[in-house]
Amino acid sequence: MRLAPSLEHAQPGAPASVYFRTGTVVHLDETAGFLVADARGRILGKVEGPIYGASSEIPDALSVRLSLLRRRHCLVPADAIEAIDDRTRVIGLRIDRSAVRTFL
C-alpha cells in the first residue's frame, strides 16, 4: 500500500501521475475500475478516470461513479487520497463521503 500523494512534489513530464512520498509514481489514469473508500472504509464507487484542471499533465481529481444504475458521479480531489492498494484495487481517502462533491 502506498502513502498519501504530495502534489507539490509531482514529477514533471509524467502525465497523469502523482508522486508519493515513498518515491513511487502512480499513474492515476491506470486506476480506472478501482474502488474508492472514504475515511470510514465505506465504499463510494468506482473510478472512471482522472480529471484535469489547471495543468494538462497532472490530474486534479478523479471522477468516481457512485452507483451502477444511476449516472451520478462525484469528484474526488487527488490530494484527498490517503493510499492506493494495487493488490486489492482500492483507493482509500482521508476525507468522509460528506466532503465529496457530487455532479451528474
matplotlib code that plots the C-alpha trace (Angstrom):
import matplotlib.pyplot as plt

x = [0.0, 1.3, 1.2, -0.6, 0.2, 2.0, 1.1, 3.7, 6.3, 4.7, 7.2, 7.3, 6.8, 5.0, 1.4, -1.5, 0.8, 1.1, 4.4, 4.2, 6.5, 7.8, 9.3, 6.8, 4.8, 1.2, -0.4, -3.9, -5.1, -4.3, -6.7, -9.9, -12.1, -10.6, -13.0, -12.9, -13.5, -13.9, -12.1, -14.5, -13.9, -17.3, -17.3, -18.1, -18.0, -15.6, -13.1, -14.0, -10.9, -8.8, -10.0, -7.5, -7.8, -5.0, -2.4, -2.9, -0.1, -1.2, -4.8, -6.5, -9.2, -10.8, -14.2, -16.0, -19.3, -21.5, -23.9, -24.3, -27.8, -27.9, -25.5, -24.4, -20.7, -18.5, -15.3, -12.5, -9.6, -6.2, -4.9, -7.7, -6.2, -4.7, -3.5, -3.8, -3.6, -2.8, -3.4, -7.0, -7.6, -8.9, -8.2, -8.5, -9.5, -8.6, -12.0, -15.5, -18.1, -20.0, -17.0, -17.0, -18.8, -21.3, -22.3, -24.4]
y = [0.0, 3.4, 6.5, 9.8, 11.8, 15.1, 17.1, 19.8, 17.1, 15.9, 14.6, 16.9, 15.4, 12.4, 12.8, 11.7, 10.7, 11.6, 11.4, 9.7, 10.4, 6.8, 7.7, 5.8, 7.3, 6.3, 6.9, 8.0, 7.1, 3.5, 3.5, 3.2, 0.5, 0.8, 1.0, 4.2, 4.0, 7.0, 7.6, 5.3, 2.5, 2.8, 2.2, 5.4, 3.9, 3.0, 5.3, 6.2, 8.3, 11.4, 14.9, 17.6, 21.2, 23.8, 21.6, 19.3, 17.0, 16.4, 15.4, 17.4, 14.9, 11.5, 11.0, 8.3, 6.7, 6.4, 3.7, 1.3, 2.1, 5.9, 8.0, 10.1, 10.9, 12.5, 14.5, 13.2, 15.6, 14.0, 15.4, 13.6, 10.2, 8.5, 5.3, 3.2, -0.6, -2.2, -5.7, -5.2, -2.3, 0.0, 3.7, 4.9, 8.6, 10.7, 12.5, 11.5, 10.9, 14.0, 16.1, 14.7, 16.9, 15.1, 16.0, 14.4]
z = [0.0, -0.9, 1.3, 0.6, -2.5, -2.3, -5.4, -4.8, -5.4, -8.6, -11.1, -14.1, -17.5, -16.2, -17.4, -15.2, -12.3, -8.7, -6.9, -3.5, -0.5, -0.8, -4.1, -6.2, -9.0, -9.5, -12.9, -12.0, -15.5, -14.6, -11.6, -13.7, -12.2, -8.7, -5.8, -3.7, 0.1, 2.4, 5.7, 7.5, 5.0, 3.3, -0.5, -2.5, -6.0, -8.9, -10.6, -14.2, -14.9, -14.0, -14.3, -15.3, -14.2, -14.0, -15.6, -18.6, -17.2, -13.6, -12.7, -10.0, -9.2, -10.0, -11.4, -9.4, -10.4, -7.3, -8.5, -11.3, -12.4, -11.7, -13.5, -10.5, -10.2, -7.6, -7.8, -5.5, -5.2, -5.8, -2.5, -0.6, -1.5, 1.6, 0.0, -3.2, -2.9, -6.2, -4.9, -3.9, -6.3, -3.6, -3.2, 0.4, 1.1, 4.1, 3.9, 4.7, 2.0, 3.0, 1.9, -1.6, -4.2, -6.5, -10.0, -12.9]

ax = plt.figure().add_subplot(projection="3d")
ax.plot(x, y, z, "-o")
ax.set_aspect("equal")
plt.show()
